[in-house]
Amino acid sequence: MPALLALATAVFITSLTETLPAGLLPAMSSDLHVSESATGQTVTIYAIGTALTAIPLTAATAGWRRKRLLLTAMAGFAVANTVTAVSENYSVTMAARLVAGVAAGLAWALLAGYARRMAPPHLQGKAIAIAMAGIPVALSLGVPAGTFLGKVLSWQAAFLTMTGLTMLLLAWIAATVPDYPGRRAAGRTPLMGALKVPGVRPVLFVTLVFVLAHTILYTFIAAFLDEADMGDSIDVVLLVFGAASLVSIWVVGAQINRRLRALMIGATLLIAVAAAMLAVLSDSQTMVYVAVVLWGLGWGGAPTILQTAAGDAGGEQADAAQAMLVTLWNVAMAGGGILGGILLDAVGSTSFPWTILLLLAPVLTVVLAAHSHGFPAERAGVDA
């Protein structure tokens, strides 16, 4: 458990580093002398760095000892967050965020597989859920805390705090996380070969579009709340979202061995209902909070569901499937930042919920169709 919690903290740091600008957007844009839509691209460039490097770096470092690779990746976050904090130049900040994204490309392709190797088959889903708990904790505590620090001190203080946490984590990993060997080059299967395995493509498609839908709104949540006259409540809204996400990951961790398919369908429907409420009821603050709760309930467990589905579908090529999932996840993050910025400048933030509804329709269709492979009713080789 201490080792799994160390992995969860690594996930927390990678997730928070990626999404922290969402709560600091106004202050960052002011200090960097660029628009909020341009500042939002700090999330996009991070995701681009991950998307471009996850597959090639996974292949290039496949023979590395796993612990050495994890320590290297997390050290990259310490450097990148420090440079982000001290930078007063937009270009330098974007370069630092790109480096953080590259570090994430290493970490994300590694962490789920690391957690799987720590547990027997019937507990692998729960092990991944524990490791992935870092995501909702980042959203429920990290982003609101970072937003609060940004208000009370400065946005730079939030990023320096991330550096301090990362340094502590490096010592934690060194002390508690077991080491595993990499895979020999001769035993590796080409990454793209995983696409031929039944079920992998539906999982990857759902990952791409589902995360794209989420990111469009989350990256520019401050702009959406401003439009709804709730600009002063960003930290509270993010706290509510994150608390609902924590409930979600608890439910997913308890049920994923038996109900992976139902959980994915439920997550999609919850976010769709939340988007519909935000589209037509955003003039009511109460309804906005209800929608945010539903959104968090749908999103919190999604990383665990998708990582588990990719690992199950990939079988012997699970590492390849995970690397491609990480790549498409961050393509979606980048795409969400770009598309959200375009929508914000062209038609305003009120277009976000309608766009989410449009994107979730094919997601639900593919999940329902992938009943034999990808999102089966029962996980193969797992006892109920």
Rosetta blueprint (number, residue, H / E / L):
1 M L
2 P H
3 A H
4 L H
5 L H
6 A H
7 L H
8 A H
9 T H
10 A H
11 V H
12 F H
13 I H
14 T H
15 S H
16 L H
17 T H
18 E H
19 T H
20 L L
21 P H
22 A H
23 G H
24 L H
25 L H
26 P H
27 A H
28 M H
29 S H
30 S H
31 D H
32 L H
33 H L
34 V L
35 S L
36 E H
37 S H
38 A H
39 T H
40 G L
41 Q H
42 T H
43 V H
44 T H
45 I H
46 Y H
47 A H
48 I H
49 G H
50 T H
51 A H
52 L H
53 T H
54 A H
55 I H
56 P H
57 L H
58 T H
59 A H
60 A H
61 T L
62 A L
63 G L
64 W L
65 R L
66 R H
67 K H
68 R H
69 L H
70 L H
71 L H
72 T H
73 A H
74 M H
75 A H
76 G H
77 F H
78 A H
79 V H
80 A H
81 N H
82 T H
83 V H
84 T H
85 A H
86 V H
87 S L
88 E L
89 N L
90 Y H
91 S H
92 V H
93 T H
94 M H
95 A H
96 A H
97 R H
98 L H
99 V H
100 A H
101 G H
102 V H
103 A H
104 A H
105 G H
106 L H
107 A H
108 W H
109 A H
110 L H
111 L H
112 A H
113 G H
114 Y H
115 A H
116 R H
117 R H
118 M L
119 A L
120 P L
121 P H
122 H H
123 L H
124 Q H
125 G H
126 K H
127 A H
128 I H
129 A H
130 I H
131 A H
132 M H
133 A L
134 G H
135 I H
136 P H
137 V H
138 A H
139 L H
140 S H
141 L H
142 G H
143 V H
144 P H
145 A H
146 G H
147 T H
148 F H
149 L H
150 G H
151 K H
152 V H
153 L L
154 S L
155 W H
156 Q H
157 A H
158 A H
159 F H
160 L H
161 T H
162 M H
163 T H
164 G H
165 L H
166 T H
167 M H
168 L H
169 L H
170 L H
171 A H
172 W H
173 I H
174 A H
175 A H
176 T H
177 V L
178 P L
179 D L
180 Y L
181 P L
182 G L
183 R L
184 R L
185 A H
186 A H
187 G H
188 R L
189 T L
190 P L
191 L H
192 M H
193 G H
194 A H
195 L H
196 K H
197 V L
198 P L
199 G L
200 V H
201 R H
202 P H
203 V H
204 L H
205 F H
206 V H
207 T H
208 L H
209 V H
210 F H
211 V H
212 L H
213 A H
214 H H
215 T H
216 I H
217 L H
218 Y H
219 T H
220 F L
221 I H
222 A H
223 A H
224 F H
225 L H
226 D H
227 E H
228 A L
229 D L
230 M L
231 G H
232 D H
233 S H
234 I H
235 D H
236 V H
237 V H
238 L H
239 L H
240 V H
241 F H
242 G H
243 A H
244 A H
245 S H
246 L H
247 V H
248 S H
249 I H
250 W H
251 V H
252 V H
253 G H
254 A H
255 Q H
256 I H
257 N H
258 R H
259 R H
260 L H
261 R H
262 A H
263 L H
264 M H
265 I H
266 G H
267 A H
268 T H
269 L H
270 L H
271 I H
272 A H
273 V H
274 A H
275 A H
276 A H
277 M H
278 L H
279 A H
280 V H
281 L H
282 S L
283 D L
284 S L
285 Q H
286 T H
287 M H
288 V H
289 Y H
290 V H
291 A H
292 V H
293 V H
294 L H
295 W H
296 G H
297 L H
298 G H
299 W H
300 G L
301 G L
302 A H
303 P H
304 T H
305 I H
306 L H
307 Q H
308 T H
309 A H
310 A H
311 G H
312 D H
313 A H
314 G H
315 G H
316 E H
317 Q H
318 A H
319 D H
320 A H
321 A H
322 Q H
323 A H
324 M H
325 L H
326 V H
327 T H
328 L H
329 W H
330 N H
331 V H
332 A H
333 M H
334 A H
335 G H
336 G H
337 G H
338 I H
339 L H
340 G H
341 G H
342 I H
343 L H
344 L H
345 D H
346 A H
347 V L
348 G L
349 S L
350 T L
351 S H
352 F H
353 P H
354 W H
355 T H
356 I H
357 L H
358 L H
359 L H
360 L H
361 A H
362 P H
363 V H
364 L H
365 T H
366 V H
367 V H
368 L H
369 A H
370 A L
371 H L
372 S L
373 H L
374 G L
375 F L
376 P L
377 A L
378 E L
379 R L
380 A L
381 G L
382 V L
383 D L
384 A L
